Amino acid sequence: MDGIEVRCKLAWPGFTLDVDLTLPGNGVTALFGHSGSGKTTLLRCLAGLERAQPGRVVFKGQTWQDEKTWRPTHQRPIGYVFQEASLFAHLNVLDNLRFGQKRSGSSGRVSLDAAIELLGIGHLLERKPDALSGGERQRVGIARALAVGPEILLMDEPLAALDLKRKQEILPYLERLHDELEIPVIYVSHSPEEVARLADHIVALDGGRVIAHGPLAETLARIDLPIRLGEDAGVVLDACVGAIDEAWHLARVDFPGGSLWTRDNGLPAGRRVRVRVLARDVSLAIGDTGPSSIQNCLDGRVESLAADDHPGLLLVRVAVGDSLLVARLTRRSADQLGIAPGLPVRVQVKSVALME
Ligand SMILES: Nc1ncnc2c1ncn2[C@@H]1O[C@H](COP(=O)(O)OP(=O)(O)OP(=O)(O)O)[C@@H](O)[C@H]1O
């Protein structure tokens, strides 16, 4: 009853969306895939902006669509964020926010004040939209979607129209949403960085079909799946800055199963972070390896092996404590080392990307 059931079939010339899944009723779920894979169409089906036939949408026990029921968009408790916020040019920011709130007749869970605070737009309330930067406009757009007191937030590539600098400015606010909102967020993106930083769950789409879905870390560690976040296979770990070595400008991040040292980029000890570890940066050794320039060395156990894109390469999934890492090896070295499920290995991690 807590999840979001979505069954949608919708055919256009040259494209069919065919999805049947239950999305989690909490956290951030990324709809991820190439351009044209059907992400926006699926989001629009949830919002009631497209009517799939057959279609079934049941949100936490409330039926929004089935054979007999059709709730139009304005009767669904959603907040919708588009790629670009279309604000009323003649109204200032506060009136834009109030307008959305009045129309919805809402006194919902996330109040106007809370939305203003969460998006850090308190100093912009008197401004007209044309006096806002692209990033500020989008923060106002997100606050407006929250001010209606939605029970779910649907976001369609909210950063796509922004340049890199603005994206970096707005990502921390999205992370706050991730940490502080109690409502589920469905987030359409084809950006590996956004997904790695924000998503708890992932639904990977290809050609209108779901090719993988599940919790982010677990799904990325599935070496039998063809999904990649970006150019390489790899995992994302939830971690915490454990210590700073000021003399050597290094930070230690602790994750369930071990610790990794990485460049110190000013984050304080105790800060929760995500760490991305790519398969190409992980190698395996048997027994004591002796001195090495690679300082991150962990004890692990091989779980499984799978073919990689090239016939000379393999992906190896390794359990390190309660976490999973993926290593890429040549088939020859895997054969020479006798890599097989259950084998204890030393896991060497050459490089780690910290996502603040
Ligand atoms: N109203 C429509 N009528 C016909 N075809 C459509 C319609 N809307 C979308 N499509 C097609 O459906 C396919 C999926 O589109 P959709 O916008 O859902 O993809 P997407 O994964 O969100 O892509 P992008 O990342 O580029 O936004 C595309 O081939 C698109 O051209």
The ligand as a Tripos MOL2 file, in Angstrom:
@<TRIPOS>MOLECULE
LIG
   31    33     1     0     0
SMALL
NO_CHARGES

@<TRIPOS>ATOM
      1 N1          2.8610   13.2390  -28.1060 N.pl3     1 LIG1
      2 C1          3.6650   12.4090  -28.7630 C.ar      1 LIG1
      3 N2          3.3040   11.8440  -29.9100 N.ar      1 LIG1
      4 C2          4.1000   10.9880  -30.5660 C.ar      1 LIG1
      5 N3          5.3180   10.6050  -30.1160 N.ar      1 LIG1
      6 C3          5.7500   11.1420  -28.9580 C.ar      1 LIG1
      7 C4          4.9490   12.0640  -28.2150 C.ar      1 LIG1
      8 N4          5.6360   12.4080  -27.1010 N.ar      1 LIG1
      9 C5          6.8210   11.7370  -27.1510 C.ar      1 LIG1
     10 N5          6.8820   10.9820  -28.2560 N.ar      1 LIG1
     11 C6          7.9910   10.0840  -28.6340 C.3       1 LIG1
     12 O1          8.0950    9.1100  -27.6190 O.3       1 LIG1
     13 C7          9.4740    8.7690  -27.3850 C.3       1 LIG1
     14 C8          9.7860    8.9310  -25.8930 C.3       1 LIG1
     15 O2          9.7770   10.3070  -25.5720 O.3       1 LIG1
     16 P1         10.1140   10.8430  -24.1070 P.3       1 LIG1
     17 O3         10.0240   12.3390  -24.1580 O.co2     1 LIG1
     18 O4          9.2880   10.1360  -23.1190 O.co2     1 LIG1
     19 O5         11.6260   10.3850  -23.9370 O.3       1 LIG1
     20 P2         12.6900   10.8320  -22.8440 P.3       1 LIG1
     21 O6         13.3680    9.5760  -22.4130 O.co2     1 LIG1
     22 O7         12.0430   11.6690  -21.8110 O.co2     1 LIG1
     23 O8         13.6720   11.6890  -23.7490 O.3       1 LIG1
     24 P3         14.5060   13.0590  -23.3980 P.3       1 LIG1
     25 O9         15.5960   12.6500  -22.4600 O.co2     1 LIG1
     26 O10        15.0320   13.4580  -24.7480 O.co2     1 LIG1
     27 O11        13.5470   14.0440  -22.8400 O.co2     1 LIG1
     28 C9         10.2850    9.6530  -28.2900 C.3       1 LIG1
     29 O12        10.6280    8.9070  -29.4220 O.3       1 LIG1
     30 C10         9.3460   10.7870  -28.6410 C.3       1 LIG1
     31 O13         9.6300   11.3070  -29.9150 O.3       1 LIG1
@<TRIPOS>BOND
     1     1     2 1
     2     2     3 ar
     3     2     7 ar
     4     3     4 ar
     5     4     5 ar
     6     5     6 ar
     7     6     7 ar
     8     6    10 ar
     9     7     8 ar
    10     8     9 ar
    11     9    10 ar
    12    10    11 1
    13    11    12 1
    14    11    30 1
    15    12    13 1
    16    13    14 1
    17    13    28 1
    18    14    15 1
    19    15    16 1
    20    16    17 2
    21    16    18 1
    22    16    19 1
    23    19    20 1
    24    20    21 2
    25    20    22 1
    26    20    23 1
    27    23    24 1
    28    24    25 2
    29    24    26 1
    30    24    27 1
    31    28    29 1
    32    28    30 1
    33    30    31 1
@<TRIPOS>SUBSTRUCTURE
     1 LIG1         1 GROUP 0 **** ****
